[in-house]
Amino acid sequence: MHPETVDDLVRLITASSHAGRCVKVVGAGHSFNDIAATSGLLLCLDRLSGLTDVDYDAGLVTVLAGTTIAELNVSLAAAGLALENLGDIDRQSIAGAISTGTHGSGANFGGLATQVVR
């Protein structure tokens, strides 16, 4: 399933929970294994994508989970911003990259997850 709004996502998860079905979320499908395989509901968040808010004073942006790192980089550049550290592959969704520990390089920089407030 490809929910197009957060309300769609909530509805799908709620219905699966009531039916006793497990829910798995797949990002951009970059993994080379079957980690996303499920007999339950498989959600792809690719339609929940984009930069939705920029708070220059706080130095924070809000981005939807299905946004790829490539898309995020373009949106951040257009806003005069950038991520502090990046890996060498930018095709992952931001939620997938954060949840799997994607990191860049350099001993003085944290991985993507260290740049997340919530």
C-alpha positions in Angstrom: 0.0 0.0 0.0 1.1 3.5 -0.8 -0.6 6.0 1.6 -0.8 9.5 0.2 -1.5 11.3 3.5 -0.8 10.9 7.1 -4.5 10.3 7.6 -4.3 7.4 5.1 -1.4 6.0 7.0 -3.2 6.2 10.3 -6.3 4.5 8.8 -4.3 1.6 7.4 -2.3 1.0 10.5 -5.4 1.2 12.7 -7.3 -1.3 10.4 -4.4 -3.7 10.5 -4.1 -3.5 14.2 -7.8 -4.2 14.7 -7.5 -7.2 12.3 -4.4 -8.5 14.2 -2.1 -8.1 11.2 1.4 -7.0 11.5 2.6 -3.9 9.6 6.0 -3.5 7.9 7.2 -0.3 6.3 9.6 -0.3 3.4 11.6 2.7 2.5 13.1 3.1 -1.0 13.8 -0.7 -1.2 17.6 -0.2 -1.1 18.3 -3.2 1.0 19.6 -6.3 -0.8 17.8 -8.7 1.5 14.2 -9.7 2.4 13.9 -7.6 5.6 10.7 -6.0 4.3 9.0 -9.3 3.5 5.8 -9.8 5.4 2.5 -11.8 5.3 0.9 -8.7 6.9 0.5 -5.2 5.5 3.4 -3.8 3.7 3.5 0.0 3.6 5.6 2.1 1.2 5.9 5.7 2.2 7.1 7.0 -1.1 4.0 9.2 -1.6 4.6 10.8 1.8 7.5 12.9 0.6 8.7 16.4 0.8 10.0 19.2 3.0 7.0 20.6 4.8 8.5 23.3 7.0 11.7 25.3 7.5 12.4 27.1 10.8 15.5 29.1 10.1 15.6 30.6 13.6 15.7 27.1 15.2 17.8 25.6 12.4 15.1 22.9 11.9 13.2 21.5 9.0 10.3 19.1 8.9 10.3 16.4 6.3 8.0 13.5 5.6 9.3 10.0 6.1 9.2 8.8 2.5 11.4 11.6 1.2 14.6 10.3 -0.3 17.9 11.7 0.8 18.4 12.9 -2.8 15.1 14.8 -2.7 15.9 16.2 0.7 19.3 17.5 -0.5 17.6 19.4 -3.4 15.0 20.9 -1.1 17.6 21.9 1.5 19.8 23.4 -1.1 16.9 25.5 -2.4 16.4 26.7 1.1 20.1 27.5 1.6 20.6 24.6 3.9 22.3 21.2 4.0 22.7 18.1 6.1 25.8 18.0 8.2 27.0 14.6 7.1 25.9 12.2 4.3 26.7 8.7 3.2 27.7 8.0 -0.4 24.3 6.7 -1.5 21.3 9.1 -1.6 18.5 6.8 -2.8 17.2 5.7 0.6 14.2 7.3 2.2 15.1 9.5 5.1 13.1 7.3 7.5 14.8 4.2 6.2 18.2 5.7 6.4 17.7 6.8 10.0 16.2 3.6 11.1 19.0 1.5 9.6 21.9 3.6 11.0 23.0 5.1 7.7 26.0 7.3 8.3 28.5 9.5 6.5 32.2 9.7 7.1 34.4 11.5 9.5 35.1 10.9 13.2 33.7 14.3 14.2 30.3 13.8 12.6 27.4 11.7 13.8 25.1 9.6 11.5 21.9 10.9 10.1 20.0 9.9 13.2 22.0 12.4 15.3 20.5 15.2 13.2 17.0 14.3 14.1 15.0 16.1 16.8 11.8 14.1 16.5 
